[in-house]
Amino acid sequence: MIYFLINLQDASKHVFHIVSDRLNYTTMRMWFLVNPPGKATIQVQYMFS
């Protein structure tokens, strides 16, 4: 993920949608809160079946 952000010309114009399962959803959200993606937008969602 960080590799993509480093190589973007304008990170503020990009949105990353991350789909997780219920088990890992909270961990993923917390990771991005602690490690902000700079100007890019990260959207973490979980899918349920």
PyMOL Python script that loads the backbone (N, CA, C, O; Angstrom):
from pymol import cmd

cmd.read_pdbstr("""\
ATOM      1  N   MET A   1       0.835  -1.192   0.000  1.00  0.00           N
ATOM      2  CA  MET A   1       0.000   0.000   0.000  1.00  0.00           C
ATOM      3  C   MET A   1       0.874   1.248   0.000  1.00  0.00           C
ATOM      4  O   MET A   1       0.658   2.151  -0.808  1.00  0.00           O
ATOM      5  N   ILE A   2       1.838   1.309   0.879  1.00  0.00           N
ATOM      6  CA  ILE A   2       2.698   2.481   0.962  1.00  0.00           C
ATOM      7  C   ILE A   2       3.466   2.668  -0.347  1.00  0.00           C
ATOM      8  O   ILE A   2       3.704   3.799  -0.769  1.00  0.00           O
ATOM      9  N   TYR A   3       3.854   1.563  -0.992  1.00  0.00           N
ATOM     10  CA  TYR A   3       4.555   1.634  -2.270  1.00  0.00           C
ATOM     11  C   TYR A   3       3.728   2.396  -3.303  1.00  0.00           C
ATOM     12  O   TYR A   3       4.266   3.228  -4.033  1.00  0.00           O
ATOM     13  N   PHE A   4       2.438   2.123  -3.371  1.00  0.00           N
ATOM     14  CA  PHE A   4       1.564   2.822  -4.315  1.00  0.00           C
ATOM     15  C   PHE A   4       1.498   4.312  -3.995  1.00  0.00           C
ATOM     16  O   PHE A   4       1.544   5.143  -4.902  1.00  0.00           O
ATOM     17  N   LEU A   5       1.393   4.649  -2.738  1.00  0.00           N
ATOM     18  CA  LEU A   5       1.264   6.053  -2.346  1.00  0.00           C
ATOM     19  C   LEU A   5       2.529   6.854  -2.633  1.00  0.00           C
ATOM     20  O   LEU A   5       2.449   8.031  -2.984  1.00  0.00           O
ATOM     21  N   ILE A   6       3.675   6.237  -2.489  1.00  0.00           N
ATOM     22  CA  ILE A   6       4.935   6.932  -2.753  1.00  0.00           C
ATOM     23  C   ILE A   6       5.044   7.301  -4.228  1.00  0.00           C
ATOM     24  O   ILE A   6       5.547   8.373  -4.562  1.00  0.00           O
ATOM     25  N   ASN A   7       4.576   6.422  -5.112  1.00  0.00           N
ATOM     26  CA  ASN A   7       4.737   6.618  -6.546  1.00  0.00           C
ATOM     27  C   ASN A   7       3.601   7.388  -7.207  1.00  0.00           C
ATOM     28  O   ASN A   7       3.640   7.596  -8.419  1.00  0.00           O
ATOM     29  N   LEU A   8       2.611   7.810  -6.471  1.00  0.00           N
ATOM     30  CA  LEU A   8       1.515   8.573  -7.061  1.00  0.00           C
ATOM     31  C   LEU A   8       1.920  10.027  -7.268  1.00  0.00           C
ATOM     32  O   LEU A   8       2.616  10.612  -6.437  1.00  0.00           O
ATOM     33  N   GLN A   9       1.482  10.600  -8.372  1.00  0.00           N
ATOM     34  CA  GLN A   9       1.760  12.014  -8.635  1.00  0.00           C
ATOM     35  C   GLN A   9       0.963  12.892  -7.678  1.00  0.00           C
ATOM     36  O   GLN A   9       1.494  13.858  -7.130  1.00  0.00           O
ATOM     37  N   ASP A  10      -0.296  12.563  -7.478  1.00  0.00           N
ATOM     38  CA  ASP A  10      -1.160  13.348  -6.585  1.00  0.00           C
ATOM     39  C   ASP A  10      -2.023  12.379  -5.780  1.00  0.00           C
ATOM     40  O   ASP A  10      -3.102  11.984  -6.222  1.00  0.00           O
ATOM     41  N   ALA A  11      -1.545  12.003  -4.604  1.00  0.00           N
ATOM     42  CA  ALA A  11      -2.226  10.996  -3.784  1.00  0.00           C
ATOM     43  C   ALA A  11      -3.624  11.433  -3.359  1.00  0.00           C
ATOM     44  O   ALA A  11      -4.470  10.585  -3.076  1.00  0.00           O
ATOM     45  N   SER A  12      -3.882  12.728  -3.310  1.00  0.00           N
ATOM     46  CA  SER A  12      -5.199  13.199  -2.863  1.00  0.00           C
ATOM     47  C   SER A  12      -6.305  12.864  -3.856  1.00  0.00           C
ATOM     48  O   SER A  12      -7.484  12.984  -3.522  1.00  0.00           O
ATOM     49  N   LYS A  13      -5.953  12.451  -5.055  1.00  0.00           N
ATOM     50  CA  LYS A  13      -6.949  12.104  -6.074  1.00  0.00           C
ATOM     51  C   LYS A  13      -7.240  10.607  -6.128  1.00  0.00           C
ATOM     52  O   LYS A  13      -7.936  10.147  -7.033  1.00  0.00           O
ATOM     53  N   HIS A  14      -6.722   9.850  -5.180  1.00  0.00           N
ATOM     54  CA  HIS A  14      -6.888   8.400  -5.191  1.00  0.00           C
ATOM     55  C   HIS A  14      -7.614   7.929  -3.939  1.00  0.00           C
ATOM     56  O   HIS A  14      -7.417   8.455  -2.844  1.00  0.00           O
ATOM     57  N   VAL A  15      -8.461   6.920  -4.134  1.00  0.00           N
ATOM     58  CA  VAL A  15      -9.195   6.292  -3.034  1.00  0.00           C
ATOM     59  C   VAL A  15      -8.913   4.798  -3.095  1.00  0.00           C
ATOM     60  O   VAL A  15      -9.039   4.182  -4.153  1.00  0.00           O
ATOM     61  N   PHE A  16      -8.536   4.223  -1.979  1.00  0.00           N
ATOM     62  CA  PHE A  16      -8.332   2.787  -1.889  1.00  0.00           C
ATOM     63  C   PHE A  16      -9.485   2.193  -1.093  1.00  0.00           C
ATOM     64  O   PHE A  16      -9.735   2.596   0.043  1.00  0.00           O
ATOM     65  N   HIS A  17     -10.185   1.234  -1.691  1.00  0.00           N
ATOM     66  CA  HIS A  17     -11.278   0.535  -1.020  1.00  0.00           C
ATOM     67  C   HIS A  17     -10.737  -0.826  -0.590  1.00  0.00           C
ATOM     68  O   HIS A  17     -10.298  -1.620  -1.423  1.00  0.00           O
ATOM     69  N   ILE A  18     -10.770  -1.084   0.688  1.00  0.00           N
ATOM     70  CA  ILE A  18     -10.267  -2.344   1.221  1.00  0.00           C
ATOM     71  C   ILE A  18     -11.440  -3.107   1.807  1.00  0.00           C
ATOM     72  O   ILE A  18     -12.156  -2.603   2.673  1.00  0.00           O
ATOM     73  N   VAL A  19     -11.628  -4.328   1.326  1.00  0.00           N
ATOM     74  CA  VAL A  19     -12.718  -5.176   1.808  1.00  0.00           C
ATOM     75  C   VAL A  19     -12.101  -6.282   2.650  1.00  0.00           C
ATOM     76  O   VAL A  19     -11.180  -6.974   2.215  1.00  0.00           O
ATOM     77  N   SER A  20     -12.619  -6.435   3.853  1.00  0.00           N
ATOM     78  CA  SER A  20     -12.080  -7.407   4.796  1.00  0.00           C
ATOM     79  C   SER A  20     -13.204  -8.294   5.318  1.00  0.00           C
ATOM     80  O   SER A  20     -14.385  -8.001   5.131  1.00  0.00           O
ATOM     81  N   ASP A  21     -12.819  -9.366   5.966  1.00  0.00           N
ATOM     82  CA  ASP A  21     -13.821 -10.174   6.645  1.00  0.00           C
ATOM     83  C   ASP A  21     -14.053  -9.582   8.038  1.00  0.00           C
ATOM     84  O   ASP A  21     -13.320  -8.697   8.479  1.00  0.00           O
ATOM     85  N   ARG A  22     -15.054 -10.068   8.701  1.00  0.00           N
ATOM     86  CA  ARG A  22     -15.425  -9.516  10.008  1.00  0.00           C
ATOM     87  C   ARG A  22     -14.313  -9.690  11.042  1.00  0.00           C
ATOM     88  O   ARG A  22     -14.127  -8.842  11.914  1.00  0.00           O
ATOM     89  N   LEU A  23     -13.586 -10.783  10.938  1.00  0.00           N
ATOM     90  CA  LEU A  23     -12.525 -11.082  11.897  1.00  0.00           C
ATOM     91  C   LEU A  23     -11.398 -10.042  11.849  1.00  0.00           C
ATOM     92  O   LEU A  23     -10.865  -9.667  12.893  1.00  0.00           O
ATOM     93  N   ASN A  24     -11.034  -9.580  10.666  1.00  0.00           N
ATOM     94  CA  ASN A  24      -9.894  -8.668  10.505  1.00  0.00           C
ATOM     95  C   ASN A  24     -10.287  -7.205  10.336  1.00  0.00           C
ATOM     96  O   ASN A  24      -9.410  -6.348  10.233  1.00  0.00           O
ATOM     97  N   TYR A  25     -11.559  -6.902  10.305  1.00  0.00           N
ATOM     98  CA  TYR A  25     -12.039  -5.548  10.043  1.00  0.00           C
ATOM     99  C   TYR A  25     -11.485  -4.523  11.042  1.00  0.00           C
ATOM    100  O   TYR A  25     -10.935  -3.500  10.634  1.00  0.00           O
ATOM    101  N   THR A  26     -11.624  -4.786  12.316  1.00  0.00           N
ATOM    102  CA  THR A  26     -11.181  -3.839  13.343  1.00  0.00           C
ATOM    103  C   THR A  26      -9.670  -3.641  13.291  1.00  0.00           C
ATOM    104  O   THR A  26      -9.182  -2.520  13.432  1.00  0.00           O
ATOM    105  N   THR A  27      -8.940  -4.719  13.091  1.00  0.00           N
ATOM    106  CA  THR A  27      -7.483  -4.624  13.004  1.00  0.00           C
ATOM    107  C   THR A  27      -7.054  -3.762  11.828  1.00  0.00           C
ATOM    108  O   THR A  27      -6.145  -2.943  11.962  1.00  0.00           O
ATOM    109  N   MET A  28      -7.696  -3.935  10.680  1.00  0.00           N
ATOM    110  CA  MET A  28      -7.361  -3.138   9.488  1.00  0.00           C
ATOM    111  C   MET A  28      -7.651  -1.663   9.726  1.00  0.00           C
ATOM    112  O   MET A  28      -6.835  -0.808   9.382  1.00  0.00           O
ATOM    113  N   ARG A  29      -8.796  -1.358  10.304  1.00  0.00           N
ATOM    114  CA  ARG A  29      -9.149   0.044  10.569  1.00  0.00           C
ATOM    115  C   ARG A  29      -8.145   0.688  11.522  1.00  0.00           C
ATOM    116  O   ARG A  29      -7.701   1.815  11.306  1.00  0.00           O
ATOM    117  N   MET A  30      -7.796  -0.041  12.575  1.00  0.00           N
ATOM    118  CA  MET A  30      -6.848   0.499  13.548  1.00  0.00           C
ATOM    119  C   MET A  30      -5.473   0.718  12.922  1.00  0.00           C
ATOM    120  O   MET A  30      -4.802   1.704  13.228  1.00  0.00           O
ATOM    121  N   TRP A  31      -5.049  -0.198  12.049  1.00  0.00           N
ATOM    122  CA  TRP A  31      -3.745  -0.053  11.413  1.00  0.00           C
ATOM    123  C   TRP A  31      -3.684   1.241  10.607  1.00  0.00           C
ATOM    124  O   TRP A  31      -2.683   1.956  10.663  1.00  0.00           O
ATOM    125  N   PHE A  32      -4.738   1.550   9.861  1.00  0.00           N
ATOM    126  CA  PHE A  32      -4.739   2.769   9.057  1.00  0.00           C
ATOM    127  C   PHE A  32      -4.925   4.024   9.911  1.00  0.00           C
ATOM    128  O   PHE A  32      -4.516   5.108   9.495  1.00  0.00           O
ATOM    129  N   LEU A  33      -5.523   3.905  11.076  1.00  0.00           N
ATOM    130  CA  LEU A  33      -5.587   5.055  11.985  1.00  0.00           C
ATOM    131  C   LEU A  33      -4.206   5.377  12.556  1.00  0.00           C
ATOM    132  O   LEU A  33      -3.848   6.545  12.707  1.00  0.00           O
ATOM    133  N   VAL A  34      -3.441   4.347  12.867  1.00  0.00           N
ATOM    134  CA  VAL A  34      -2.103   4.527  13.424  1.00  0.00           C
ATOM    135  C   VAL A  34      -1.096   4.893  12.327  1.00  0.00           C
ATOM    136  O   VAL A  34      -0.137   5.623  12.579  1.00  0.00           O
ATOM    137  N   ASN A  35      -1.317   4.383  11.113  1.00  0.00           N
ATOM    138  CA  ASN A  35      -0.420   4.622   9.974  1.00  0.00           C
ATOM    139  C   ASN A  35      -1.195   5.329   8.868  1.00  0.00           C
ATOM    140  O   ASN A  35      -1.562   4.694   7.879  1.00  0.00           O
ATOM    141  N   PRO A  36      -1.449   6.616   9.011  1.00  0.00           N
ATOM    142  CA  PRO A  36      -2.272   7.322   8.027  1.00  0.00           C
ATOM    143  C   PRO A  36      -1.645   7.296   6.632  1.00  0.00           C
ATOM    144  O   PRO A  36      -0.422   7.320   6.494  1.00  0.00           O
ATOM    145  N   PRO A  37      -2.487   7.246   5.607  1.00  0.00           N
ATOM    146  CA  PRO A  37      -1.999   7.104   4.235  1.00  0.00           C
ATOM    147  C   PRO A  37      -1.599   8.410   3.564  1.00  0.00           C
ATOM    148  O   PRO A  37      -1.521   8.459   2.337  1.00  0.00           O
ATOM    149  N   GLY A  38      -1.350   9.440   4.306  1.00  0.00           N
ATOM    150  CA  GLY A  38      -1.020  10.725   3.693  1.00  0.00           C
ATOM    151  C   GLY A  38      -2.276  11.387   3.152  1.00  0.00           C
ATOM    152  O   GLY A  38      -3.285  11.477   3.852  1.00  0.00           O
ATOM    153  N   LYS A  39      -2.217  11.849   1.915  1.00  0.00           N
ATOM    154  CA  LYS A  39      -3.358  12.552   1.334  1.00  0.00           C
ATOM    155  C   LYS A  39      -4.363  11.621   0.667  1.00  0.00           C
ATOM    156  O   LYS A  39      -5.463  12.056   0.325  1.00  0.00           O
ATOM    157  N   ALA A  40      -4.016  10.365   0.477  1.00  0.00           N
ATOM    158  CA  ALA A  40      -4.946   9.412  -0.139  1.00  0.00           C
ATOM    159  C   ALA A  40      -6.061   9.080   0.839  1.00  0.00           C
ATOM    160  O   ALA A  40      -5.910   9.247   2.050  1.00  0.00           O
ATOM    161  N   THR A  41      -7.166   8.614   0.313  1.00  0.00           N
ATOM    162  CA  THR A  41      -8.306   8.223   1.142  1.00  0.00           C
ATOM    163  C   THR A  41      -8.378   6.704   1.194  1.00  0.00           C
ATOM    164  O   THR A  41      -8.288   6.034   0.165  1.00  0.00           O
ATOM    165  N   ILE A  42      -8.540   6.170   2.386  1.00  0.00           N
ATOM    166  CA  ILE A  42      -8.670   4.730   2.582  1.00  0.00           C
ATOM    167  C   ILE A  42     -10.058   4.458   3.134  1.00  0.00           C
ATOM    168  O   ILE A  42     -10.483   5.090   4.101  1.00  0.00           O
ATOM    169  N   GLN A  43     -10.766   3.516   2.517  1.00  0.00           N
ATOM    170  CA  GLN A  43     -12.086   3.121   2.999  1.00  0.00           C
ATOM    171  C   GLN A  43     -12.034   1.627   3.294  1.00  0.00           C
ATOM    172  O   GLN A  43     -11.844   0.816   2.387  1.00  0.00           O
ATOM    173  N   VAL A  44     -12.201   1.267   4.559  1.00  0.00           N
ATOM    174  CA  VAL A  44     -12.170  -0.133   4.970  1.00  0.00           C
ATOM    175  C   VAL A  44     -13.595  -0.570   5.272  1.00  0.00           C
ATOM    176  O   VAL A  44     -14.288   0.054   6.076  1.00  0.00           O
ATOM    177  N   GLN A  45     -14.027  -1.645   4.624  1.00  0.00           N
ATOM    178  CA  GLN A  45     -15.362  -2.195   4.841  1.00  0.00           C
ATOM    179  C   GLN A  45     -15.251  -3.697   5.008  1.00  0.00           C
ATOM    180  O   GLN A  45     -14.278  -4.318   4.579  1.00  0.00           O
ATOM    181  N   TYR A  46     -16.265  -4.271   5.638  1.00  0.00           N
ATOM    182  CA  TYR A  46     -16.275  -5.727   5.704  1.00  0.00           C
ATOM    183  C   TYR A  46     -17.522  -6.257   5.024  1.00  0.00           C
ATOM    184  O   TYR A  46     -18.579  -5.625   5.022  1.00  0.00           O
ATOM    185  N   MET A  47     -17.363  -7.434   4.449  1.00  0.00           N
ATOM    186  CA  MET A  47     -18.463  -8.103   3.757  1.00  0.00           C
ATOM    187  C   MET A  47     -18.961  -9.219   4.663  1.00  0.00           C
ATOM    188  O   MET A  47     -18.171  -9.899   5.318  1.00  0.00           O
ATOM    189  N   PHE A  48     -20.227  -9.395   4.693  1.00  0.00           N
ATOM    190  CA  PHE A  48     -20.783 -10.503   5.460  1.00  0.00           C
ATOM    191  C   PHE A  48     -21.652 -11.326   4.528  1.00  0.00           C
ATOM    192  O   PHE A  48     -22.193 -10.819   3.545  1.00  0.00           O
ATOM    193  N   SER A  49     -21.775 -12.597   4.852  1.00  0.00           N
ATOM    194  CA  SER A  49     -22.586 -13.464   3.990  1.00  0.00           C
ATOM    195  C   SER A  49     -23.652 -14.171   4.782  1.00  0.00           C
ATOM    196  O   SER A  49     -24.429 -14.942   4.220  1.00  0.00           O
TER     197      SER A  49
END
""", "prot")
cmd.dss("prot")
cmd.show_as("cartoon", "prot")
cmd.util.cbc("prot")
cmd.orient("prot")
